[in-house]
């Protein structure tokens, strides 16, 4: 497997746990408590439905003062800038200096399918959301009329106790460069390992547009990790969990951009024809091994270290296997008590 080439290290490497952990709120809170006890740096909250990530983030922020809290990520279409600003300000008071607001465009499947909202001009929507949320967090009275958003007369009277960094999720060049330009950090997800250098280049290009160095932008990644001796079973779990992602236009185009044009076309065709076997077959074992981190404890640890040398600073460990034994084995592999970079 081709792994990313080393880049100059910018900040200390951080290890984080992805929440929520199925199946319920209590389990997620228990894992947050465990993560703090073990010495994890962060917990990052996915916003994929079922459990509300921001409510859970508030509970964890209040109970666990040693953890940095991040959202990875909130779709900009599902909450207005005023709601995002009020939430961010509240979380900054619960966790002063420890809260990161991660935002992203999400996908057609979630925005149009789940929420019944138009998925229009995602680049512009993300940019305007950041502009508005920052102005609101600064206590400014809004008078904004953009292409995708409008706000007049709103004032966020309870401003943050400490500044709230805004990180942006990104996949392809334009969003990567926007994230590098206007974001305080970038959140990556589900990319083939060999695509990382190109992605870092676009983040750096965006930072330069803002007159900043790449070192000014923290690069965060949610890694799909399975520590197991049964690689075939793990690959099937990853395939089942994420083949639908790569059928959506956003991720399908991203996969093609990464150099997997044939696989992207086959997934799109199989999904359109409702041929599950064709769709699943296009996500080959080789491709899964590039998208996910699967293997023994030491194999998985070394893959994460390699990705760290490739430019990622904060590593969010997520496990797509549903059984508690594999989940526990995976996250325990990266406990700071036994793992280091």
MARLOKE-758446 format. One record per residue (C-alpha): x, y, z. Coordinates in steps of 0.1 Angstrom, whole numbers, plus 5000, padded with zeros to 4 digits. Last residue first. Layout:
XYZ ...
END
This chain:
503450845184 502450675216 500150395226 499950205259 498550445285 497550685257 494850435249 495050355212 494749975213 492050025239 489850185212 490149875189 489749605216 486749785230 485049815196 485949455188 484349325220 481349555219 480149425185 479149685160 482249705139 482650055124 485350165150 486150525153 489550665164 489951045159 493551125151 494551485156 497751605138 497451475103 500351565080 501751255064 503851165095 500551135114 499250915086 502250685091 501650685129 498050575123 499250295101 501750195127 499150165154 496849965131 499649705123 500549695160 497049615172 496549365144 494749455112 492449715097 492850085091 490250205066 490250375032 493250205017 492349855030 488849915017 490249984983 492149654983 489149464995 487149604967 484349864969 483049784934 481749454947 479249624970 477549824942 477449524919 475949304947 473449564957 472049614922 469549894927 470250004891 471250344903 473250204931 475049964908 475850244883 477150474910 479250204925 480650104891 481450464882 483250524915 485250204911 486250294875 487250644885 489350544915 492050814912 491351024943 489151254921 486950944913 486550874950 485651244956 483051244929 481450944945 481751104979 479751414970 477351244945 476250974970 477050614961 480350644980 478550695012 476350395006 479350175003 480250295038 478850075065 478449745045 481949775031 483449855064 481749555080 482849335051 486449455055 486349365092 485049015085 487848955060 490449105083 489748855111 492748905134 491249225146 491749585154 489249775133 489850145126 487850395106 489950715111 488251045118 490951305107 491951635121 494451885104 495252185125 495752495104 498352755114 501252525104 499952535068 501152895068 498953195067 498453485043 494753405038 495453275003 498453085018 496052895040 494052785010 497152654992 498152465023 494852295024 495152214987 498652054993 497351855023 494651705001 497251604975 499451445001 496551255016 495351084984 497650784989 495750685021 492450655003 490050905019 487250835043 487351155065 489151485069 488451775093 490252095087 491352365111 491052735120 488952765088 488953055064 491752975039 492552615046 488952525047 488252705015 491252524999 489952185010 486452284998 487752384963 490152084961 487951794971 487151645005 486551895032 485151935068 485652275083 487052375117 485852685136 487752785167 485652925195 487253215213 486953195252 483953285273 481953305241 479353585237 476053585255 474353875237 474353705203 472653985184 470353915155 468954225136 469154095101 470153755088 470153615053 471753305038 472353135005 473553414981 474253655009 472253925027 473754005061 472854285086 473654115118 474354285151 477854205161 478554015193 481753855181 480053515182 477553665158 480253785134 481953445135 478653265129 477853485099 481153445081 481353075088 477853025075 478553225044 481553015035 479752685042 476752795021 478952914993 480752584990 477552384994 475752574966 472452384969 471452074989 467752164991 466152045023 464051745029 465951655061 466751295056 466851275018 467851625007 470351705035 471451345044 471551185011 472651494992 475751515014 477351695044 478252065039 480552085069 481052245103 483352165133 482852395163 485852335186 485352355224 488152345250 488952715256 486252745281 484252415283 480752485297 480952855288 482352775253 479452525250 476952805254 478653025229 478852745204 475152665208 474053035205 476253075174 475052755158 471352845164 471953195149 473853045120 470752825112 470952455119 470452165094 472052315064 475552375079 475952005086 477651965121 480951775119 483051645136 482051845166 484951895190 485451875227 488851895244 488951665274 490351735309 487151905322 484951595318 481451645332 480351975316 481951905283 480551555282 476951675288 477351965263 478751725236 475751495241 473351775234 475451885204 475651535190 471951465190 471651085190 469650925162 471251135133 474751145118 476251425138 479651285147 481051405180 484751445187 486451345220 489851485228 493251435244 492751075255 494351015290 492850685300 490650845326 489351095301 488550825276 486850605302 484550895312 483750955275 483150585270 480650585299 478850885284 478550715251 477150405266 474650605286 473550785254 472750475235 473850205211 476250285199 479250515205 478550875200 481350965199 484750935183 487750905206 490851125202 494551105200 496651415196 500051455178 502151755189 502052035164 503552125130 505451815119 507151865085 505651635060 506251265057 505151085025 501650945024 501250565022 501250354991 500050005000 
END
